[in-house]
């Protein structure tokens, strides 16, 4: 598995999924499977973006008991076939970046994904490739 940090340039055109992925539980596995299926369909790879530290630690000053360390998560994600793991240093400043700016300045500039898979309460959302001229 290839590791990237922050906005470090990497491979382009994969399927990206974002989150903390702590414990790589059933919801995460559903995201991974959806990402992998889409990546196979488009003949590309899966790139997971992991927020570290946990956003609640920064935003709410909560001590969030984590199931796995970042190293353990990377091992589990690799076991599930993730090819690229990007660690995003979560900060208050990052939380204030508007969604559109995050997409352009982070997602597009860093990875230019062909698709993004997001999940909330096990509902999968596919954001498909934009139409390019």
TIRO-2110 file (N, C-alpha, C; in Angstrom, 1 decimal):
// TIRO-2110
0.9, -1.2, 0.0, N, 1, A
0.0, 0.0, 0.0, CA, 1, A
0.9, 1.2, 0.0, C, 1, A
0.5, 2.2, -0.8, N, 2, A
1.2, 3.5, -0.8, CA, 2, A
0.6, 4.5, 0.2, C, 2, A
1.5, 5.2, 0.9, N, 3, A
1.1, 6.1, 1.9, CA, 3, A
1.3, 7.5, 1.4, C, 3, A
0.3, 8.4, 1.6, N, 4, A
0.5, 9.8, 1.2, CA, 4, A
0.0, 10.6, 2.4, C, 4, A
0.6, 11.9, 2.5, N, 5, A
0.3, 12.7, 3.7, CA, 5, A
-0.3, 14.1, 3.2, C, 5, A
-1.4, 14.5, 3.8, N, 6, A
-2.0, 15.7, 3.4, CA, 6, A
-2.3, 15.9, 1.9, C, 6, A
-1.9, 17.0, 1.4, N, 7, A
-2.1, 17.3, 0.0, CA, 7, A
-1.0, 16.8, -0.9, C, 7, A
-0.2, 16.0, -0.4, N, 8, A
1.0, 15.4, -1.2, CA, 8, A
0.4, 14.9, -2.5, C, 8, A
1.0, 15.2, -3.7, N, 9, A
0.5, 14.7, -4.9, CA, 9, A
0.7, 13.2, -5.0, C, 9, A
-0.2, 12.5, -5.6, N, 10, A
-0.2, 11.1, -5.7, CA, 10, A
-0.7, 10.6, -7.0, C, 10, A
-1.1, 9.4, -7.1, N, 11, A
-1.7, 8.9, -8.3, CA, 11, A
-3.0, 9.6, -8.5, C, 11, A
-3.5, 9.7, -9.7, N, 12, A
-4.7, 10.4, -10.1, CA, 12, A
-5.7, 9.5, -10.7, C, 12, A
-7.0, 9.8, -10.5, N, 13, A
-8.0, 9.0, -11.2, CA, 13, A
-8.6, 7.8, -10.5, C, 13, A
-8.4, 7.7, -9.2, N, 14, A
-8.9, 6.5, -8.4, CA, 14, A
-10.3, 6.8, -7.9, C, 14, A
-10.8, 5.9, -7.1, N, 15, A
-12.0, 6.1, -6.3, CA, 15, A
-11.6, 6.4, -4.9, C, 15, A
-12.1, 7.5, -4.4, N, 16, A
-11.7, 8.0, -3.1, CA, 16, A
-12.8, 7.9, -2.1, C, 16, A
-12.5, 7.4, -0.9, N, 17, A
-13.5, 7.4, 0.2, CA, 17, A
-12.8, 8.0, 1.4, C, 17, A
-13.5, 8.9, 2.2, N, 18, A
-12.9, 9.6, 3.3, CA, 18, A
-13.6, 9.3, 4.6, C, 18, A
-12.8, 9.3, 5.7, N, 19, A
-13.4, 9.1, 7.0, CA, 19, A
-12.3, 8.9, 8.0, C, 19, A
-12.7, 8.4, 9.2, N, 20, A
-11.7, 8.0, 10.2, CA, 20, A
-11.3, 6.6, 10.1, C, 20, A
-12.3, 5.8, 9.7, N, 21, A
-12.1, 4.3, 9.5, CA, 21, A
-11.5, 3.6, 10.7, C, 21, A
-11.9, 4.1, 11.9, N, 22, A
-11.4, 3.5, 13.1, CA, 22, A
-12.1, 2.2, 13.3, C, 22, A
-11.3, 1.1, 13.5, N, 23, A
-11.8, -0.2, 13.7, CA, 23, A
-12.2, -0.9, 12.4, C, 23, A
-12.3, -0.2, 11.3, N, 24, A
-12.7, -0.8, 10.0, CA, 24, A
-13.9, -1.7, 10.3, C, 24, A
-15.0, -1.1, 10.8, N, 25, A
-16.2, -1.9, 11.1, CA, 25, A
-17.1, -2.2, 9.9, C, 25, A
-18.3, -2.7, 10.1, N, 26, A
-19.1, -3.1, 9.0, CA, 26, A
-19.5, -2.0, 8.1, C, 26, A
-19.7, -0.8, 8.6, N, 27, A
-20.0, 0.4, 7.8, CA, 27, A
-18.8, 0.7, 6.9, C, 27, A
-17.6, 0.7, 7.5, N, 28, A
-16.4, 0.9, 6.7, CA, 28, A
-16.3, -0.1, 5.6, C, 28, A
-16.5, -1.4, 5.9, N, 29, A
-16.4, -2.5, 5.0, CA, 29, A
-17.4, -2.3, 3.8, C, 29, A
-18.6, -1.8, 4.1, N, 30, A
-19.6, -1.5, 3.0, CA, 30, A
-19.0, -0.4, 2.1, C, 30, A
-18.4, 0.6, 2.7, N, 31, A
-17.8, 1.7, 1.9, CA, 31, A
-16.6, 1.1, 1.0, C, 31, A
-15.8, 0.3, 1.6, N, 32, A
-14.7, -0.3, 0.9, CA, 32, A
-15.2, -1.2, -0.2, C, 32, A
-16.2, -2.0, 0.0, N, 33, A
-16.7, -2.8, -1.0, CA, 33, A
-17.3, -2.0, -2.2, C, 33, A
-18.0, -1.0, -1.9, N, 34, A
-18.6, -0.1, -2.9, CA, 34, A
-17.5, 0.6, -3.7, C, 34, A
-16.5, 1.0, -3.0, N, 35, A
-15.3, 1.7, -3.6, CA, 35, A
-14.6, 0.7, -4.6, C, 35, A
-14.4, -0.5, -4.1, N, 36, A
-13.7, -1.5, -4.9, CA, 36, A
-14.5, -1.9, -6.1, C, 36, A
-15.8, -2.1, -5.9, N, 37, A
-16.7, -2.4, -7.1, CA, 37, A
-16.6, -1.4, -8.2, C, 37, A
-16.7, -0.1, -7.7, N, 38, A
-16.7, 1.0, -8.7, CA, 38, A
-15.3, 1.1, -9.3, C, 38, A
-14.2, 0.9, -8.5, N, 39, A
-12.9, 0.9, -9.1, CA, 39, A
-12.7, -0.2, -10.1, C, 39, A
-13.2, -1.4, -9.9, N, 40, A
-13.1, -2.5, -10.8, CA, 40, A
-13.8, -2.1, -12.1, C, 40, A
-15.0, -1.5, -12.0, N, 41, A
-15.8, -1.1, -13.1, CA, 41, A
-15.1, -0.1, -14.0, C, 41, A
-14.3, 0.8, -13.3, N, 42, A
-13.6, 1.9, -14.1, CA, 42, A
-12.1, 1.6, -14.3, C, 42, A
-11.7, 0.4, -13.9, N, 43, A
-10.3, -0.1, -14.1, CA, 43, A
-9.4, 0.9, -13.4, C, 43, A
-9.6, 1.1, -12.2, N, 44, A
-8.7, 2.0, -11.4, CA, 44, A
-8.5, 1.5, -10.0, C, 44, A
-8.1, 2.3, -9.1, N, 45, A
-7.7, 1.8, -7.7, CA, 45, A
-8.5, 2.5, -6.7, C, 45, A
-8.4, 2.1, -5.4, N, 46, A
-9.1, 2.7, -4.3, CA, 46, A
-8.1, 3.5, -3.5, C, 46, A
-8.5, 4.7, -3.1, N, 47, A
-7.6, 5.5, -2.2, CA, 47, A
-8.5, 6.0, -1.1, C, 47, A
-8.1, 5.6, 0.1, N, 48, A
-8.8, 6.0, 1.3, CA, 48, A
-8.1, 7.2, 2.0, C, 48, A
-8.9, 8.2, 2.4, N, 49, A
-8.4, 9.3, 3.1, CA, 49, A
-8.8, 9.2, 4.6, C, 49, A
-7.9, 9.1, 5.5, N, 50, A
-8.1, 8.9, 6.9, CA, 50, A
-7.8, 10.2, 7.6, C, 50, A
-8.9, 10.7, 8.4, N, 51, A
-8.6, 11.9, 9.2, CA, 51, A
-7.9, 11.5, 10.5, C, 51, A
-6.9, 12.2, 10.8, N, 52, A
-6.1, 11.9, 12.0, CA, 52, A
-5.6, 13.2, 12.6, C, 52, A
-5.8, 13.6, 13.8, N, 53, A
-6.6, 12.8, 14.8, CA, 53, A
-8.1, 12.8, 14.5, C, 53, A
-8.8, 12.1, 15.3, N, 54, A
-10.3, 12.1, 15.1, CA, 54, A
-10.8, 13.5, 15.2, C, 54, A
-11.7, 13.8, 14.3, N, 55, A
-12.3, 15.2, 14.2, CA, 55, A
-12.9, 15.7, 15.6, C, 55, A
-13.6, 14.8, 16.3, N, 56, A
-14.2, 15.2, 17.6, CA, 56, A
-13.2, 15.6, 18.6, C, 56, A
-12.0, 15.1, 18.5, N, 57, A
-10.9, 15.5, 19.4, CA, 57, A
-10.6, 17.0, 19.2, C, 57, A
-10.6, 17.4, 18.0, N, 58, A
-10.3, 18.8, 17.6, CA, 58, A
-11.5, 19.7, 17.8, C, 58, A
-12.6, 19.3, 17.3, N, 59, A
-13.8, 20.2, 17.3, CA, 59, A
-14.5, 20.3, 18.6, C, 59, A
-14.5, 19.2, 19.4, N, 60, A
-15.2, 19.2, 20.7, CA, 60, A
-14.3, 19.0, 21.9, C, 60, A
-13.0, 18.9, 21.7, N, 61, A
-12.1, 18.7, 22.7, CA, 61, A
-12.5, 17.4, 23.5, C, 61, A
-13.0, 16.4, 22.8, N, 62, A
-13.4, 15.2, 23.5, CA, 62, A
-12.2, 14.2, 23.4, C, 62, A
-12.1, 13.4, 24.4, N, 63, A
-11.1, 12.3, 24.3, CA, 63, A
-11.9, 11.2, 23.6, C, 63, A
-11.5, 10.9, 22.4, N, 64, A
-12.3, 9.9, 21.6, CA, 64, A
-11.5, 8.5, 21.8, C, 64, A
-12.1, 7.6, 22.5, N, 65, A
-11.4, 6.3, 22.6, CA, 65, A
-11.4, 5.6, 21.2, C, 65, A
-10.2, 5.4, 20.7, N, 66, A
-10.1, 4.7, 19.4, CA, 66, A
-9.9, 3.2, 19.5, C, 66, A
-10.5, 2.5, 18.6, N, 67, A
-10.4, 1.0, 18.6, CA, 67, A
-9.0, 0.6, 18.1, C, 67, A
-8.5, 1.4, 17.1, N, 68, A
-7.2, 1.0, 16.5, CA, 68, A
-6.3, 2.2, 16.4, C, 68, A
-5.0, 1.9, 16.3, N, 69, A
-4.1, 3.0, 16.1, CA, 69, A
-4.1, 3.2, 14.6, C, 69, A
-3.4, 4.3, 14.2, N, 70, A
-3.3, 4.6, 12.7, CA, 70, A
-2.6, 3.5, 12.0, C, 70, A
-1.6, 2.9, 12.7, N, 71, A
-0.8, 1.8, 12.1, CA, 71, A
-1.7, 0.6, 11.9, C, 71, A
-2.5, 0.3, 12.9, N, 72, A
-3.4, -0.9, 12.8, CA, 72, A
-4.5, -0.7, 11.7, C, 72, A
-5.0, 0.6, 11.7, N, 73, A
-6.0, 0.9, 10.6, CA, 73, A
-5.4, 0.7, 9.2, C, 73, A
-4.1, 1.1, 9.0, N, 74, A
-3.5, 1.0, 7.7, CA, 74, A
-3.3, -0.5, 7.4, C, 74, A
-3.0, -1.3, 8.4, N, 75, A
-2.9, -2.7, 8.1, CA, 75, A
-4.2, -3.3, 7.7, C, 75, A
-5.3, -3.0, 8.5, N, 76, A
-6.6, -3.5, 8.2, CA, 76, A
-7.1, -3.1, 6.8, C, 76, A
-6.9, -1.8, 6.5, N, 77, A
-7.3, -1.3, 5.2, CA, 77, A
-6.5, -2.0, 4.0, C, 77, A
-5.3, -2.2, 4.2, N, 78, A
-4.5, -3.0, 3.2, CA, 78, A
-5.0, -4.4, 3.1, C, 78, A
-5.4, -5.0, 4.2, N, 79, A
-6.0, -6.3, 4.1, CA, 79, A
-7.3, -6.3, 3.3, C, 79, A
-8.0, -5.2, 3.3, N, 80, A
-9.2, -5.1, 2.5, CA, 80, A
-9.0, -4.6, 1.1, C, 80, A
-7.7, -4.5, 0.6, N, 81, A
-7.4, -4.2, -0.7, CA, 81, A
-7.2, -2.8, -1.1, C, 81, A
-7.1, -1.9, -0.1, N, 82, A
-6.8, -0.5, -0.3, CA, 82, A
-5.4, -0.3, -0.9, C, 82, A
-5.3, 0.4, -2.0, N, 83, A
-4.0, 0.5, -2.6, CA, 83, A
-3.2, 1.8, -2.2, C, 83, A
-4.0, 2.9, -1.8, N, 84, A
-3.4, 4.1, -1.4, CA, 84, A
-4.1, 4.6, -0.2, C, 84, A
-3.3, 5.0, 0.8, N, 85, A
-3.9, 5.5, 2.1, CA, 85, A
-3.3, 6.9, 2.3, C, 85, A
-4.2, 7.9, 2.3, N, 86, A
-3.7, 9.3, 2.5, CA, 86, A
-4.2, 9.7, 3.9, C, 86, A
-3.2, 10.1, 4.7, N, 87, A
-3.5, 10.6, 6.1, CA, 87, A
-3.7, 12.1, 6.0, C, 87, A
-4.9, 12.6, 6.5, N, 88, A
-5.2, 14.0, 6.5, CA, 88, A
-5.1, 14.5, 8.0, C, 88, A
-4.2, 15.4, 8.2, N, 89, A
-4.0, 15.9, 9.6, CA, 89, A
-5.2, 16.8, 9.8, C, 89, A
-6.2, 16.3, 10.7, N, 90, A
-7.4, 17.1, 10.9, CA, 90, A
-7.1, 18.2, 11.9, C, 90, A
-7.6, 19.4, 11.6, N, 91, A
-7.3, 20.6, 12.4, CA, 91, A
-8.6, 21.5, 12.4, C, 91, A
-8.6, 22.4, 13.3, N, 92, A
-9.8, 23.4, 13.3, CA, 92, A
-9.8, 24.2, 12.0, C, 92, A
-8.6, 24.6, 11.5, N, 93, A
-8.5, 25.3, 10.2, CA, 93, A
-9.1, 24.5, 9.1, C, 93, A
-8.8, 23.2, 9.0, N, 94, A
-9.3, 22.3, 8.0, CA, 94, A
-10.9, 22.2, 8.1, C, 94, A
-11.4, 22.2, 9.3, N, 95, A
-12.8, 22.1, 9.5, CA, 95, A
-13.6, 23.3, 9.0, C, 95, A
-12.8, 24.4, 8.9, N, 96, A
-13.5, 25.7, 8.4, CA, 96, A
-13.4, 25.9, 6.9, C, 96, A
-12.7, 25.0, 6.2, N, 97, A
-12.6, 25.1, 4.7, CA, 97, A
-14.0, 24.7, 4.2, C, 97, A
-14.6, 25.6, 3.4, N, 98, A
-15.9, 25.3, 2.8, CA, 98, A
-15.8, 24.1, 1.9, C, 98, A
-17.0, 23.4, 1.8, N, 99, A
-17.0, 22.1, 1.1, CA, 99, A
-16.5, 22.3, -0.4, C, 99, A
-16.9, 23.3, -1.1, N, 100, A
-16.5, 23.4, -2.5, CA, 100, A
-15.0, 23.7, -2.6, C, 100, A
-14.4, 24.5, -1.6, N, 101, A
-13.0, 24.7, -1.6, CA, 101, A
-12.2, 23.4, -1.3, C, 101, A
-12.8, 22.6, -0.3, N, 102, A
-12.1, 21.3, 0.0, CA, 102, A
-12.1, 20.4, -1.2, C, 102, A
-13.2, 20.4, -1.9, N, 103, A
-13.2, 19.5, -3.1, CA, 103, A
-12.2, 20.0, -4.1, C, 103, A
-12.1, 21.3, -4.4, N, 104, A
-11.2, 21.8, -5.4, CA, 104, A
-9.7, 21.8, -4.9, C, 104, A
-9.5, 22.3, -3.7, N, 105, A
-8.1, 22.4, -3.2, CA, 105, A
-7.5, 21.2, -2.7, C, 105, A
-8.3, 20.3, -2.2, N, 106, A
-7.8, 19.0, -1.6, CA, 106, A
-8.0, 17.8, -2.6, C, 106, A
-9.3, 17.5, -2.8, N, 107, A
-9.6, 16.3, -3.6, CA, 107, A
-9.0, 16.4, -5.1, C, 107, A
-9.4, 17.5, -5.8, N, 108, A
-9.1, 17.6, -7.2, CA, 108, A
-7.6, 17.8, -7.3, C, 108, A
-7.0, 18.7, -6.6, N, 109, A
-5.5, 19.0, -6.7, CA, 109, A
-4.7, 17.8, -6.3, C, 109, A
-5.1, 17.1, -5.2, N, 110, A
-4.3, 16.0, -4.7, CA, 110, A
-4.5, 14.7, -5.4, C, 110, A
-5.7, 14.4, -5.8, N, 111, A
-6.0, 13.0, -6.3, CA, 111, A
-6.8, 13.0, -7.6, C, 111, A
-7.5, 14.1, -7.9, N, 112, A
-8.3, 14.2, -9.1, CA, 112, A
-9.1, 12.8, -9.3, C, 112, A
-9.9, 12.5, -8.3, N, 113, A
-10.6, 11.2, -8.4, CA, 113, A
-11.6, 11.1, -9.5, C, 113, A
-11.8, 9.9, -10.0, N, 114, A
-12.9, 9.6, -10.9, CA, 114, A
-14.2, 9.5, -10.2, C, 114, A
-14.1, 9.2, -8.9, N, 115, A
-15.3, 9.1, -8.1, CA, 115, A
-15.0, 9.2, -6.7, C, 115, A
-16.0, 9.5, -5.9, N, 116, A
-15.9, 9.6, -4.4, CA, 116, A
-17.1, 8.8, -3.8, C, 116, A
-16.8, 8.0, -2.9, N, 117, A
-17.8, 7.2, -2.1, CA, 117, A
-17.8, 7.7, -0.7, C, 117, A
-19.0, 8.2, -0.3, N, 118, A
-19.1, 8.6, 1.1, CA, 118, A
-20.3, 7.9, 1.7, C, 118, A
-20.2, 7.7, 3.0, N, 119, A
-21.3, 7.0, 3.7, CA, 119, A
-21.7, 7.7, 4.9, C, 119, A
-23.0, 7.5, 5.2, N, 120, A
-23.5, 8.0, 6.5, CA, 120, A
-24.6, 7.0, 6.9, C, 120, A
-24.5, 6.5, 8.1, N, 121, A
-25.4, 5.5, 8.6, CA, 121, A
-25.6, 4.4, 7.5, C, 121, A
-24.5, 3.9, 6.9, N, 122, A
-24.5, 2.8, 6.0, CA, 122, A
-25.2, 3.1, 4.6, C, 122, A
-25.6, 4.4, 4.4, N, 123, A
-26.1, 4.8, 3.1, CA, 123, A
-25.0, 5.2, 2.3, C, 123, A
-24.8, 4.6, 1.2, N, 124, A
-23.7, 5.0, 0.3, CA, 124, A
-24.1, 6.0, -0.7, C, 124, A
-23.2, 7.0, -0.9, N, 125, A
-23.4, 8.1, -1.8, CA, 125, A
-22.2, 8.0, -2.8, C, 125, A
-22.5, 7.9, -4.1, N, 126, A
-21.5, 8.0, -5.1, CA, 126, A
-21.5, 9.3, -5.7, C, 126, A
-20.4, 10.0, -5.8, N, 127, A
-20.2, 11.2, -6.5, CA, 127, A
-19.4, 10.9, -7.7, C, 127, A
-20.1, 10.9, -8.9, N, 128, A
-19.5, 10.4, -10.1, CA, 128, A
-18.6, 11.5, -10.7, C, 128, A
-17.8, 11.0, -11.7, N, 129, A
-16.9, 11.8, -12.4, CA, 129, A
-17.6, 12.9, -13.1, C, 129, A
-17.0, 14.1, -13.0, N, 130, A
-17.6, 15.3, -13.7, CA, 130, A
-17.5, 15.1, -15.2, C, 130, A
-18.4, 15.7, -15.9, N, 131, A
-18.3, 15.7, -17.4, CA, 131, A
-17.2, 16.6, -17.8, C, 131, A
-16.3, 16.1, -18.5, N, 132, A
-15.1, 17.0, -18.9, CA, 132, A
-15.3, 17.3, -20.4, C, 132, A
-15.0, 18.5, -20.8, N, 133, A
-15.1, 18.9, -22.2, CA, 133, A
-14.1, 18.1, -23.1, C, 133, A
END
